[in-house]
Amino acid sequence: MAINDVALTASMRANLLQLQSTETKIAQKQNILATGNKINSALDGPTAFFAAKGLTQRAGDLTALKDSMGQAISTIKAADKGLTAIESLIEQARGLTTAAYSALGNDAGSIATRKALAAQFNSLKGQIDKLAEDSGYQ
């Protein structure tokens, strides 16, 4: 026998193999705990691995669709707020046109009133245009 040779009995060899097997299983379980995946490669279980991969891709697709739906909802909300504000300004403009219609005389007071109402109307029209431009999303 050489100096570095170690003699093992059959029971010691069996115990050593059992310890090595246990160590391998512990490493696999630690990998599962670290990654959160029950199966990390096709070697661990091909059917479950490819099924999980397909489901993960599908979940990613659904997440992207959900994000797109969120963007669409935000766009609709922005448009709704813009339309509500524009509707309010249109009601004010309608009131100004009614007031201008009631001041249809040719006297100086009626002309001055219509001129002031026209300036207010043009101001409201500018506000409506700005609101229409700002009512977009992103």
Buried (B, 14 or more C-beta within 10 A) or exposed (E): EEEEEEEEEEEEEEEEEEEEEEEEEEEEEEEBEEEEBEBBEEEBBEEEBEEBEEEEEEEEEEEEEEEEEEEEEEBEEBEEEBEEBBEBBEEBBEBBEEBBEEBEEEEEEBEEBBEBBEEBBEBBEEBBEEBEEEBEEE
